Amino acid sequence: MRAVSVDQQGRQWAQLDSRLDLALPAPNVYGPDPGPVLLDLHLSPNGRWLIADFAYTGSRLVDLSSAREVRLLPSGSVPDQWYFCAWHPDGQHALISAWEGLLLSDLASQEYEALDYYSHPEFEHVQVSEIAYSPDGRWLADAVVYSPVYEVRENWMVEIGLREGEGRERKPILQMPALAVNVTSGSLRWSPREHKFIWIMYIVPEDSSSEAQVQLWMADATRGKAEILATLGEVVEYVHPAAWSPDGRYIAALKIEDVQDGKDSASNIYVLDPESGTERQITHFVDWRLSHLTWSPDGQWLAFTVSRGEYGEIWVTNLDGTQQYPVAGPTLPDAPFVWLPAKGGK
């Protein structure tokens, strides 16, 4: 991984000498194997830690102050593999999923607490799809998917729930049965300024006359109500979380313009105002696939990955779409990245 600096006009200054190399083990899979592909990057709220998600091999932790990888699970853990779930607001703890269950891990001490999150019998045959802390740490929201069970449920069901802290009783705020449902990984995200959060799900309604859709939803934790904000397309495999602006006023999302083999092949950026219900299109690409949509720390720019076949670049755009430039590349297609506000770059 390499770093570039970007000025206030969205132009690349230079490619920096900073780089980060992760030694990756061979994936433990059978058959055709593309290797441990980098899927996503998660910067901690305090800017000290970086977690990298890889296909097949789980997540890896890096201490950015030393640019060194840190072993998270204690020695002797079998298997030595874990997956990132959510940051704690203090930036020093992370929720991870491991063989031991759902763990709240202290990154510095490498100690962890196992959370008995779903011990009630009603959570049998449940997949915890998403989980996230509110910025003030008061709320813990989740998305769970119930599979069909003979004489219990004929179809799938997604449920959005809330806890006021880890130990409090969980309260569902939305239940939606469907012929098929999937919640986009990493899409449950809290507003920076209010007790509201969003998520994205692909849903095939029970009513077969309705079309399958990718939908962006928002919930208000204090009121316990949820509403749909936008339809983002009709693609089965939608892997693009929407993103709140740093001031919490807007939400940036990718809308699918074209689909091939159940995957998006062309997309564009839209910015939504959840208060007024209005939206505006920012990019007008034709055959480009966009991904990893991210706000700059000052909220003036959106950065994203552009993929064309096996070629990729990192671009930025201002909010009225009049300035759009590539700032890094070539990259692998769908290459993830993060802004590093402490160094003024990305």
Sequence and secondary structure as in RCSB ss.txt:
>XXXX:A:sequence
MRAVSVDQQGRQWAQLDSRLDLALPAPNVYGPDPGPVLLDLHLSPNGRWLIADFAYTGSRLVDLSSAREVRLLPS
GSVPDQWYFCAWHPDGQHALISAWEGLLLSDLASQEYEALDYYSHPEFEHVQVSEIAYSPDGRWLADAVVYSPVY
EVRENWMVEIGLREGEGRERKPILQMPALAVNVTSGSLRWSPREHKFIWIMYIVPEDSSSEAQVQLWMADATRGK
AEILATLGEVVEYVHPAAWSPDGRYIAALKIEDVQDGKDSASNIYVLDPESGTERQITHFVDWRLSHLTWSPDGQ
WLAFTVSRGEYGEIWVTNLDGTQQYPVAGPTLPDAPFVWLPAKGGK
>XXXX:A:secstr
 EEEEE TTS EEEEEEEE           SS   S EEEEEE TTSSEEEEEETTTEEEEEETTTTEEE  S T
T SS  EEEEEE TTSSEEEEEETTEEEEEETTT  EEE   S SGGGTTEEEEEEEE TTSS EEEEEEE  BT
TTBSSEEEEEEEESSTTS  EEEEEEEESEEEE TT  EE SSSSEEEEEEEEE SSTTS  EEEEEEEETTTTE
EEEEEEEES SB     EE TTSS EEEEEEEEEETTEEEEEEEEEEETTTTEEEE    SS EEEEEEE TTSS
EEEEEEEETTEEEEEEEETTSS EEEEEEEE TT     BGGGTB 
